[in-house]
Amino acid sequence: MRKITTDDNLAPGSFRNSNIETADFERPNTSKFYGTTKPTFSESLIKTYKFFQENFGIPATVFYPSCNLDASPLRAFDKSKVTLLDNDEDVVKALRRNGVEIIHEDVKIHRPREKYDFLILLNPQVRTYDASHTVRNGGYILTNNYHHNASQMFARPWSYRFIGLINDRDKDNFKIEGKKEAKKILF
């Protein structure tokens, strides 16, 4: 049995404070599901990654924590060293069974020998701050705001420099938006 913590008084983008209550729930048995699944490759994510490379260059190293079954960076960054990481043992077993190299570890404690050039935080269920220690100074972080990762970065301008927002609303015409447009979209 695992515990989930909740706090009804949180503002969007906030994290737990001292006013916490807990609820018990049974963790579903995911090993049966992951026992038969294969890695996934998202064409829309691959397009986004290719657009990034066309505009900012090809990173030598790419890090994708909390990847789950998504192995899209392996196809998109075919000239880069891509490192996948997930903390879920069932996910790791499923990817390894299908020939995908992955690290089984919590991103908060992951300490790479050399920091990565490019960090992917798409729906990661981890705060940006808890993963950004893995990217080198001058490296890039690609994130969305599903778990408020982009908002966290805007709230810490001394830690992160905004480069642009890749607007993929028109799936055929990606464009890079500036800070003003990004704030309108995010907030």
C-alpha positions in Angstrom: 0.0 0.0 0.0 1.3 3.5 -0.9 0.3 6.8 0.4 -0.7 9.8 -1.7 -0.4 13.2 -0.3 -2.8 16.0 -1.2 -3.2 19.6 -0.3 -6.4 21.4 -1.3 -4.9 24.8 -0.6 -2.2 24.7 -3.4 -2.1 27.4 -6.0 -1.4 26.3 -9.6 2.3 25.5 -9.9 2.8 25.2 -6.2 4.0 22.2 -4.2 3.1 20.7 -0.9 3.2 22.9 2.2 2.6 22.0 5.8 -1.2 21.6 5.4 -1.1 18.0 4.2 -3.5 15.1 4.4 -2.9 11.6 3.2 -5.1 8.9 1.7 -4.2 5.2 1.4 -4.7 3.4 -1.9 -3.7 0.1 -3.4 -1.1 0.4 -6.2 -2.5 -1.4 -9.3 -0.6 -4.4 -10.5 1.1 -2.9 -13.6 3.5 -5.8 -14.2 0.9 -7.7 -16.3 0.4 -4.6 -18.5 4.1 -3.9 -18.9 4.8 -7.5 -19.4 3.3 -7.4 -22.9 4.0 -3.8 -24.0 6.5 -2.4 -26.4 8.3 0.9 -26.5 6.3 3.7 -28.1 7.4 6.3 -30.7 5.3 9.5 -31.0 5.5 11.0 -34.5 4.4 14.4 -33.1 7.2 14.4 -30.5 9.8 13.3 -33.1 8.7 16.2 -35.3 9.1 18.6 -32.3 12.6 17.2 -31.6 13.6 17.5 -35.3 12.3 21.1 -35.2 14.5 21.8 -32.2 17.6 20.4 -33.9 16.9 22.5 -37.0 16.8 25.7 -34.9 19.3 25.0 -32.1 21.6 22.3 -33.4 22.1 18.7 -32.7 22.9 18.0 -29.0 25.7 15.6 -28.3 23.9 14.1 -25.3 20.1 13.9 -24.6 18.6 12.9 -21.3 14.9 11.8 -20.9 14.0 11.0 -17.3 10.5 9.7 -16.5 10.2 8.5 -20.0 7.8 5.6 -19.3 7.5 3.6 -22.6 8.2 6.6 -24.8 11.4 6.0 -26.8 10.8 8.8 -29.3 14.2 10.5 -28.7 16.0 7.4 -29.9 14.6 8.0 -33.3 14.7 11.8 -33.4 18.2 12.2 -32.0 19.9 9.5 -34.1 23.2 11.4 -34.1 23.2 12.0 -30.3 23.9 9.8 -27.2 20.4 9.4 -25.7 19.9 8.3 -22.1 16.5 7.2 -20.9 15.7 6.9 -17.2 12.7 5.8 -15.3 12.1 4.9 -11.6 9.3 2.3 -12.4 10.8 -1.2 -12.4 8.0 -2.5 -14.7 8.7 0.2 -17.3 12.5 -0.6 -17.1 11.9 -4.3 -17.6 9.6 -3.7 -20.5 12.0 -1.5 -22.3 15.0 -3.7 -21.6 13.1 -6.8 -22.8 12.6 -4.9 -26.1 16.3 -4.0 -26.5 16.1 -0.4 -25.2 18.9 0.7 -22.9 17.4 2.5 -19.8 18.6 3.5 -16.3 16.5 2.4 -13.4 16.9 5.2 -10.9 15.2 8.2 -9.4 16.1 11.4 -11.4 16.6 13.3 -8.1 19.5 11.1 -7.2 20.9 10.5 -10.7 24.4 11.9 -11.0 25.8 11.6 -14.5 29.5 11.5 -15.0 29.1 14.4 -17.5 26.1 16.6 -17.6 23.8 16.4 -20.6 23.4 19.0 -23.4 19.6 18.5 -23.7 17.1 17.6 -21.0 13.5 16.5 -21.9 10.9 17.1 -19.3 7.6 16.3 -20.9 4.9 15.2 -18.4 7.7 14.0 -16.1 5.9 14.0 -12.7 9.0 15.6 -11.3 9.8 19.2 -10.6 12.1 20.9 -13.1 14.4 21.8 -10.2 14.8 18.1 -9.2 16.1 17.2 -12.7 17.9 20.3 -13.9 21.1 19.4 -12.0 21.7 16.9 -14.9 22.0 19.5 -17.7 25.2 21.5 -18.3 25.4 25.3 -18.1 24.3 26.5 -21.5 22.4 23.3 -22.2 18.7 23.2 -23.1 15.6 22.0 -21.3 12.5 21.2 -23.4 9.4 21.1 -21.2 5.7 21.5 -21.3 3.5 22.8 -18.5 1.5 19.6 -17.8 3.0 19.3 -14.3 3.8 23.1 -14.2 7.5 22.6 -15.3 7.5 25.6 -17.6 5.8 27.8 -14.9 8.5 26.7 -12.5 11.2 27.8 -14.9 9.5 31.2 -15.4 9.3 31.6 -11.7 13.2 31.2 -11.4 14.6 33.5 -14.0 17.9 33.5 -12.1 18.2 29.8 -12.8 16.8 29.4 -16.3 17.1 31.6 -19.4 14.1 31.5 -21.6 15.0 30.8 -25.3 11.6 30.3 -26.8 8.4 28.4 -26.8 8.0 25.8 -29.6 4.4 26.4 -30.7 3.1 23.2 -32.2 -0.6 24.0 -32.3 -0.5 24.0 -36.1 1.1 20.5 -36.5 2.4 21.3 -40.0 4.0 24.7 -39.1 6.0 24.8 -35.9 7.2 28.2 -34.8 9.2 29.7 -32.0 7.3 32.2 -29.8 8.9 34.9 -27.6 8.6 35.3 -23.9 5.5 37.5 -24.1 3.6 35.0 -26.3 4.8 32.1 -24.1 3.4 33.8 -20.9 0.0 34.3 -22.6 -0.1 30.6 -23.5 1.2 29.3 -20.1 -0.6 31.6 -17.8 
